[in-house]
Amino acid sequence: MTLKKNLAANFSCYNDRTGDPTKAQKLLSTSYSFGNDFYNFDAENEVYVRFVDSNDGTYHGFDVSDEGNNIPNEIKNRFNKNGRKF
């Protein structure tokens, strides 16, 4: 698992309600990779976010519930619920 830094991307979703991708870019740039996806925790909205490469130069980011096995334990162990990274 690696921390993604300086990863600039276009987004197909997960933009601010105003359409501003700044928050999504920050979440992606500081995300952790697991398999082919990238994960982060959006502390403002108290939800995990998974980014998937759409294979066309864009990333699709979406909220993921932490119930069940939706979030790999390796990712959950990196965050507590206030978004602090370990």
mmCIF file of the C-alpha atoms, coordinates in Angstrom:
data_MODEL
# 
_entry.id   MODEL 
# 
loop_
_atom_site.group_PDB 
_atom_site.id 
_atom_site.type_symbol 
_atom_site.label_atom_id 
_atom_site.label_alt_id 
_atom_site.label_comp_id 
_atom_site.label_asym_id 
_atom_site.label_entity_id 
_atom_site.label_seq_id 
_atom_site.pdbx_PDB_ins_code 
_atom_site.Cartn_x 
_atom_site.Cartn_y 
_atom_site.Cartn_z 
_atom_site.occupancy 
_atom_site.B_iso_or_equiv 
_atom_site.pdbx_formal_charge 
_atom_site.auth_seq_id 
_atom_site.auth_comp_id 
_atom_site.auth_asym_id 
_atom_site.auth_atom_id 
_atom_site.pdbx_PDB_model_num 
ATOM 1  C CA . MET A 1 1  ? 0.000   0.000  0.000   1.00 0.00 ? 1  MET A CA 1 
ATOM 2  C CA . THR A 1 2  ? 1.437   3.372  -0.984  1.00 0.00 ? 2  THR A CA 1 
ATOM 3  C CA . LEU A 1 3  ? 0.494   6.964  -0.378  1.00 0.00 ? 3  LEU A CA 1 
ATOM 4  C CA . LYS A 1 4  ? -0.339  8.840  -3.573  1.00 0.00 ? 4  LYS A CA 1 
ATOM 5  C CA . LYS A 1 5  ? 1.269   12.255 -3.875  1.00 0.00 ? 5  LYS A CA 1 
ATOM 6  C CA . ASN A 1 6  ? 1.074   14.887 -6.581  1.00 0.00 ? 6  ASN A CA 1 
ATOM 7  C CA . LEU A 1 7  ? -1.399  12.885 -8.637  1.00 0.00 ? 7  LEU A CA 1 
ATOM 8  C CA . ALA A 1 8  ? -3.287  15.304 -10.860 1.00 0.00 ? 8  ALA A CA 1 
ATOM 9  C CA . ALA A 1 9  ? -6.433  13.911 -12.387 1.00 0.00 ? 9  ALA A CA 1 
ATOM 10 C CA . ASN A 1 10 ? -9.712  14.753 -14.020 1.00 0.00 ? 10 ASN A CA 1 
ATOM 11 C CA . PHE A 1 11 ? -12.805 13.604 -12.162 1.00 0.00 ? 11 PHE A CA 1 
ATOM 12 C CA . SER A 1 12 ? -16.032 12.163 -13.447 1.00 0.00 ? 12 SER A CA 1 
ATOM 13 C CA . CYS A 1 13 ? -17.765 12.838 -10.124 1.00 0.00 ? 13 CYS A CA 1 
ATOM 14 C CA . TYR A 1 14 ? -17.178 13.646 -6.444  1.00 0.00 ? 14 TYR A CA 1 
ATOM 15 C CA . ASN A 1 15 ? -16.945 17.349 -7.187  1.00 0.00 ? 15 ASN A CA 1 
ATOM 16 C CA . ASP A 1 16 ? -18.106 19.924 -4.718  1.00 0.00 ? 16 ASP A CA 1 
ATOM 17 C CA . ARG A 1 17 ? -21.711 20.984 -5.272  1.00 0.00 ? 17 ARG A CA 1 
ATOM 18 C CA . THR A 1 18 ? -20.311 23.974 -7.122  1.00 0.00 ? 18 THR A CA 1 
ATOM 19 C CA . GLY A 1 19 ? -18.398 21.680 -9.494  1.00 0.00 ? 19 GLY A CA 1 
ATOM 20 C CA . ASP A 1 20 ? -15.042 22.563 -7.946  1.00 0.00 ? 20 ASP A CA 1 
ATOM 21 C CA . PRO A 1 21 ? -12.742 19.498 -8.019  1.00 0.00 ? 21 PRO A CA 1 
ATOM 22 C CA . THR A 1 22 ? -10.260 20.967 -5.485  1.00 0.00 ? 22 THR A CA 1 
ATOM 23 C CA . LYS A 1 23 ? -11.437 18.862 -2.545  1.00 0.00 ? 23 LYS A CA 1 
ATOM 24 C CA . ALA A 1 24 ? -11.560 15.687 -4.631  1.00 0.00 ? 24 ALA A CA 1 
ATOM 25 C CA . GLN A 1 25 ? -8.050  16.385 -5.938  1.00 0.00 ? 25 GLN A CA 1 
ATOM 26 C CA . LYS A 1 26 ? -6.735  16.847 -2.401  1.00 0.00 ? 26 LYS A CA 1 
ATOM 27 C CA . LEU A 1 27 ? -8.369  13.592 -1.267  1.00 0.00 ? 27 LEU A CA 1 
ATOM 28 C CA . LEU A 1 28 ? -6.927  11.721 -4.243  1.00 0.00 ? 28 LEU A CA 1 
ATOM 29 C CA . SER A 1 29 ? -3.469  13.252 -3.865  1.00 0.00 ? 29 SER A CA 1 
ATOM 30 C CA . THR A 1 30 ? -3.281  12.089 -0.240  1.00 0.00 ? 30 THR A CA 1 
ATOM 31 C CA . SER A 1 31 ? -4.990  8.735  -0.740  1.00 0.00 ? 31 SER A CA 1 
ATOM 32 C CA . TYR A 1 32 ? -3.652  5.242  -0.175  1.00 0.00 ? 32 TYR A CA 1 
ATOM 33 C CA . SER A 1 33 ? -3.599  2.687  -2.956  1.00 0.00 ? 33 SER A CA 1 
ATOM 34 C CA . PHE A 1 34 ? -5.009  -0.771 -2.461  1.00 0.00 ? 34 PHE A CA 1 
ATOM 35 C CA . GLY A 1 35 ? -5.258  -3.075 -5.438  1.00 0.00 ? 35 GLY A CA 1 
ATOM 36 C CA . ASN A 1 36 ? -6.202  -0.904 -8.399  1.00 0.00 ? 36 ASN A CA 1 
ATOM 37 C CA . ASP A 1 37 ? -8.112  1.674  -6.340  1.00 0.00 ? 37 ASP A CA 1 
ATOM 38 C CA . PHE A 1 38 ? -7.234  4.599  -4.078  1.00 0.00 ? 38 PHE A CA 1 
ATOM 39 C CA . TYR A 1 39 ? -8.863  5.288  -0.709  1.00 0.00 ? 39 TYR A CA 1 
ATOM 40 C CA . ASN A 1 40 ? -9.105  8.228  1.647   1.00 0.00 ? 40 ASN A CA 1 
ATOM 41 C CA . PHE A 1 41 ? -11.332 9.393  4.499   1.00 0.00 ? 41 PHE A CA 1 
ATOM 42 C CA . ASP A 1 42 ? -13.351 12.570 4.030   1.00 0.00 ? 42 ASP A CA 1 
ATOM 43 C CA . ALA A 1 43 ? -13.406 13.864 7.622   1.00 0.00 ? 43 ALA A CA 1 
ATOM 44 C CA . GLU A 1 44 ? -15.737 16.755 6.750   1.00 0.00 ? 44 GLU A CA 1 
ATOM 45 C CA . ASN A 1 45 ? -18.450 14.336 5.623   1.00 0.00 ? 45 ASN A CA 1 
ATOM 46 C CA . GLU A 1 46 ? -17.305 11.421 7.824   1.00 0.00 ? 46 GLU A CA 1 
ATOM 47 C CA . VAL A 1 47 ? -17.168 8.959  4.956   1.00 0.00 ? 47 VAL A CA 1 
ATOM 48 C CA . TYR A 1 48 ? -14.555 6.890  3.139   1.00 0.00 ? 48 TYR A CA 1 
ATOM 49 C CA . VAL A 1 49 ? -13.928 7.749  -0.489  1.00 0.00 ? 49 VAL A CA 1 
ATOM 50 C CA . ARG A 1 50 ? -12.773 5.306  -3.144  1.00 0.00 ? 50 ARG A CA 1 
ATOM 51 C CA . PHE A 1 51 ? -11.240 6.515  -6.403  1.00 0.00 ? 51 PHE A CA 1 
ATOM 52 C CA . VAL A 1 52 ? -11.300 4.226  -9.420  1.00 0.00 ? 52 VAL A CA 1 
ATOM 53 C CA . ASP A 1 53 ? -9.305  4.838  -12.601 1.00 0.00 ? 53 ASP A CA 1 
ATOM 54 C CA . SER A 1 54 ? -11.795 4.949  -15.456 1.00 0.00 ? 54 SER A CA 1 
ATOM 55 C CA . ASN A 1 55 ? -9.072  4.024  -17.982 1.00 0.00 ? 55 ASN A CA 1 
ATOM 56 C CA . ASP A 1 56 ? -9.748  7.181  -19.947 1.00 0.00 ? 56 ASP A CA 1 
ATOM 57 C CA . GLY A 1 57 ? -7.671  9.636  -17.937 1.00 0.00 ? 57 GLY A CA 1 
ATOM 58 C CA . THR A 1 58 ? -10.376 10.348 -15.377 1.00 0.00 ? 58 THR A CA 1 
ATOM 59 C CA . TYR A 1 59 ? -10.981 9.083  -11.861 1.00 0.00 ? 59 TYR A CA 1 
ATOM 60 C CA . HIS A 1 60 ? -14.383 8.210  -10.509 1.00 0.00 ? 60 HIS A CA 1 
ATOM 61 C CA . GLY A 1 61 ? -14.595 9.048  -6.800  1.00 0.00 ? 61 GLY A CA 1 
ATOM 62 C CA . PHE A 1 62 ? -17.478 7.947  -4.645  1.00 0.00 ? 62 PHE A CA 1 
ATOM 63 C CA . ASP A 1 63 ? -18.515 7.545  -1.020  1.00 0.00 ? 63 ASP A CA 1 
ATOM 64 C CA . VAL A 1 64 ? -18.194 4.053  0.422   1.00 0.00 ? 64 VAL A CA 1 
ATOM 65 C CA . SER A 1 65 ? -19.830 2.783  3.597   1.00 0.00 ? 65 SER A CA 1 
ATOM 66 C CA . ASP A 1 66 ? -17.434 1.265  6.104   1.00 0.00 ? 66 ASP A CA 1 
ATOM 67 C CA . GLU A 1 67 ? -19.938 -1.432 7.034   1.00 0.00 ? 67 GLU A CA 1 
ATOM 68 C CA . GLY A 1 68 ? -19.086 -5.036 6.247   1.00 0.00 ? 68 GLY A CA 1 
ATOM 69 C CA . ASN A 1 69 ? -16.104 -5.546 3.962   1.00 0.00 ? 69 ASN A CA 1 
ATOM 70 C CA . ASN A 1 70 ? -16.554 -2.436 1.800   1.00 0.00 ? 70 ASN A CA 1 
ATOM 71 C CA . ILE A 1 71 ? -13.291 -0.911 3.030   1.00 0.00 ? 71 ILE A CA 1 
ATOM 72 C CA . PRO A 1 72 ? -10.175 -3.109 3.279   1.00 0.00 ? 72 PRO A CA 1 
ATOM 73 C CA . ASN A 1 73 ? -8.862  -3.395 6.848   1.00 0.00 ? 73 ASN A CA 1 
ATOM 74 C CA . GLU A 1 74 ? -5.483  -2.167 5.607   1.00 0.00 ? 74 GLU A CA 1 
ATOM 75 C CA . ILE A 1 75 ? -7.195  1.110  4.716   1.00 0.00 ? 75 ILE A CA 1 
ATOM 76 C CA . LYS A 1 76 ? -9.372  1.331  7.844   1.00 0.00 ? 76 LYS A CA 1 
ATOM 77 C CA . ASN A 1 77 ? -6.266  0.911  9.989   1.00 0.00 ? 77 ASN A CA 1 
ATOM 78 C CA . ARG A 1 78 ? -4.761  4.033  8.379   1.00 0.00 ? 78 ARG A CA 1 
ATOM 79 C CA . PHE A 1 79 ? -7.495  6.338  9.687   1.00 0.00 ? 79 PHE A CA 1 
ATOM 80 C CA . ASN A 1 80 ? -9.559  6.995  12.736  1.00 0.00 ? 80 ASN A CA 1 
ATOM 81 C CA . LYS A 1 81 ? -12.972 8.575  12.409  1.00 0.00 ? 81 LYS A CA 1 
ATOM 82 C CA . ASN A 1 82 ? -11.664 12.126 12.713  1.00 0.00 ? 82 ASN A CA 1 
ATOM 83 C CA . GLY A 1 83 ? -9.619  11.606 9.547   1.00 0.00 ? 83 GLY A CA 1 
ATOM 84 C CA . ARG A 1 84 ? -6.257  11.508 11.287  1.00 0.00 ? 84 ARG A CA 1 
ATOM 85 C CA . LYS A 1 85 ? -3.796  9.341  9.363   1.00 0.00 ? 85 LYS A CA 1 
ATOM 86 C CA . PHE A 1 86 ? -1.578  6.759  11.007  1.00 0.00 ? 86 PHE A CA 1 
# 
